[in-house]
């Protein structure tokens, strides 16, 4: 008499495990569509910089273009522009680099989806050179692809102040490590739970 209940419980656990993997797969599929096409990684920038790319994806809610100081351990992002309209391979924002000090910067396009997830596109190692000699630009040939961020919590993006930032040591982000560890823990718990239910069902079926 226990078998129908056990069967339903096993089906529920299987559906739960599938749903945990479905959301990252959707964000991963959209990551190839969200992109920053210009400027490209390693490029030297001066004055007013037009940022182009694509934010037109299924489930679009809003988009933000922000910058950060390269190798900044605080992980702070400063808003350049925000929009509630998707852009299909066009101008995302115009960045006035004269308001910040010369140095290395990273650009981020973050697209918020209807399910609450985010998809990020990153343009790293941009060299702002308004007040120092500009070296030869070395942009990459291919457009920069996006990185999905699953179930992230939106945070307010502060505006920049034109003050110099002292050199900072490189810091490794642990968000991907924590995400992988979380999925591993959930998977292990589901495995032991299913095994326990199976053992319990076998024990009671013999009585």
C-alpha positions in Angstrom: 0.0 0.0 0.0 3.0 2.2 0.2 4.1 1.9 -3.4 1.8 4.6 -5.0 2.9 7.2 -2.5 6.6 6.3 -3.0 6.2 6.5 -6.8 4.6 9.9 -6.6 7.4 11.1 -4.3 10.1 9.9 -6.6 8.4 11.6 -9.6 8.3 14.9 -7.6 12.0 14.6 -6.7 12.9 14.0 -10.3 10.9 17.0 -11.5 12.6 19.2 -8.8 16.1 18.1 -9.9 15.2 18.8 -13.5 13.9 22.3 -12.7 17.2 23.2 -10.8 19.1 22.6 -14.1 16.5 24.1 -16.5 17.0 27.8 -15.4 20.8 27.8 -15.8 20.3 26.2 -19.2 18.0 29.0 -20.3 20.4 31.7 -19.2 23.2 29.9 -20.9 21.3 29.9 -24.2 20.7 33.6 -24.0 24.3 34.3 -23.2 25.3 34.0 -26.9 22.8 36.8 -27.8 23.7 39.5 -25.2 26.9 41.1 -26.3 29.1 44.2 -26.3 30.5 44.7 -29.8 32.3 48.0 -29.2 34.6 48.9 -27.5 36.5 45.6 -27.6 38.8 44.2 -24.9 42.2 45.9 -24.7 41.1 49.0 -26.7 42.4 52.5 -25.8 39.6 55.0 -25.2 39.4 58.8 -25.2 36.6 61.3 -24.8 33.0 60.3 -25.6 32.9 56.6 -26.3 29.9 55.0 -28.0 29.1 51.6 -26.6 27.3 49.3 -29.1 26.0 45.8 -28.8 22.8 43.7 -28.4 20.4 43.5 -25.5 17.4 42.3 -27.5 16.6 38.8 -26.0 13.5 36.9 -25.1 12.2 37.8 -21.6 13.9 41.2 -21.7 12.9 43.5 -18.8 15.7 46.1 -18.6 19.4 46.7 -19.2 22.2 48.5 -17.5 25.6 49.5 -18.9 28.2 50.0 -16.1 32.0 50.2 -15.6 34.4 49.2 -12.9 38.0 49.6 -12.1 40.0 46.6 -13.3 41.3 44.5 -10.3 39.2 46.4 -7.8 38.7 44.0 -4.9 35.5 45.8 -3.8 33.7 44.7 -7.0 31.9 48.1 -7.3 30.1 49.0 -10.6 29.3 52.5 -11.7 26.2 53.2 -13.8 26.7 54.7 -17.3 23.1 54.2 -18.6 20.0 52.2 -18.0 17.1 51.4 -20.3 13.8 49.5 -20.3 13.9 49.1 -24.1 15.9 46.4 -25.8 18.6 47.3 -28.4 19.1 45.1 -31.4 22.8 45.5 -32.5 22.9 49.3 -31.9 24.0 52.0 -29.4 23.7 50.9 -25.8 25.1 54.0 -24.2 27.6 56.9 -24.6 30.4 56.9 -22.0 32.1 60.2 -21.1 35.5 59.0 -20.1 36.7 62.5 -19.3 35.0 62.4 -16.0 37.2 59.6 -14.7 41.0 59.1 -14.3 43.1 57.4 -16.8 43.6 53.7 -16.1 42.2 50.2 -16.8 38.5 49.6 -16.7 35.9 46.9 -17.4 32.5 47.4 -19.1 29.5 45.4 -18.3 26.1 45.0 -20.0 23.6 43.5 -17.7 20.2 42.4 -19.0 17.5 41.6 -16.5 15.1 38.8 -17.6 11.4 38.4 -16.8 12.1 35.4 -14.5 14.5 37.5 -12.3 17.7 36.2 -13.7 20.5 38.2 -15.2 22.7 37.8 -18.3 26.0 39.8 -18.4 28.3 40.7 -21.2 31.8 41.9 -20.3 34.4 44.0 -22.1 37.6 43.8 -20.0 41.0 45.7 -19.9 39.8 48.9 -21.5 42.5 51.6 -21.3 41.2 55.1 -20.7 43.9 57.6 -22.0 42.6 61.1 -21.8 45.5 62.6 -19.9 48.4 60.2 -20.7 49.8 59.0 -24.1 47.6 56.3 -25.6 49.3 53.0 -26.6 48.4 51.1 -29.7 45.0 49.5 -29.3 44.8 45.8 -29.3 41.1 44.9 -29.5 40.0 41.3 -30.0 38.4 40.5 -33.3 35.3 38.6 -32.1 32.4 40.3 -30.3 32.4 39.7 -26.5 29.9 37.1 -25.4 27.8 37.2 -22.3 28.0 35.3 -19.0 24.7 34.1 -17.4 24.0 35.0 -13.8 21.4 32.8 -12.3 19.0 34.0 -9.6 21.1 37.0 -8.8 19.9 39.8 -6.5 19.8 43.2 -8.1 21.8 45.9 -6.3 21.9 49.7 -6.7 24.6 50.9 -8.9 26.5 54.0 -7.6 27.6 56.9 -9.8 31.4 57.5 -10.1 33.5 60.2 -8.6 36.5 61.4 -10.7 39.1 60.5 -8.1 42.1 58.3 -8.6 42.0 54.8 -7.4 45.3 53.3 -5.9 46.5 50.1 -7.4 44.7 47.1 -6.1 45.8 43.4 -6.0 43.9 41.0 -8.3 41.0 39.3 -6.6 39.4 36.1 -7.8 35.6 36.0 -7.9 34.1 33.1 -6.0 30.5 33.4 -7.4 30.9 30.6 -9.8 32.6 28.4 -7.2 29.7 29.0 -4.8 27.1 28.3 -7.5 28.7 25.0 -8.5 29.0 24.0 -4.8 25.4 24.8 -4.2 24.2 22.6 -7.1 26.5 19.8 -5.9 25.0 19.9 -2.4 21.4 19.9 -3.7 22.2 17.0 -6.1 23.8 15.0 -3.2 20.8 15.7 -0.9 18.4 14.6 -3.7 20.4 11.4 -4.3 20.5 10.4 -0.6 16.8 11.3 -0.2 15.8 9.1 -3.2 18.0 6.3 -1.9 16.4 6.5 1.5 12.9 6.5 0.1 13.8 3.5 -2.0 15.3 1.6 0.9 12.3 2.4 3.1 9.9 1.2 0.4 11.7 -2.1 0.0 11.8 -2.7 3.7 8.0 -2.1 4.1 7.1 -4.0 1.0 8.5 -7.2 2.6 6.3 -6.7 5.7 
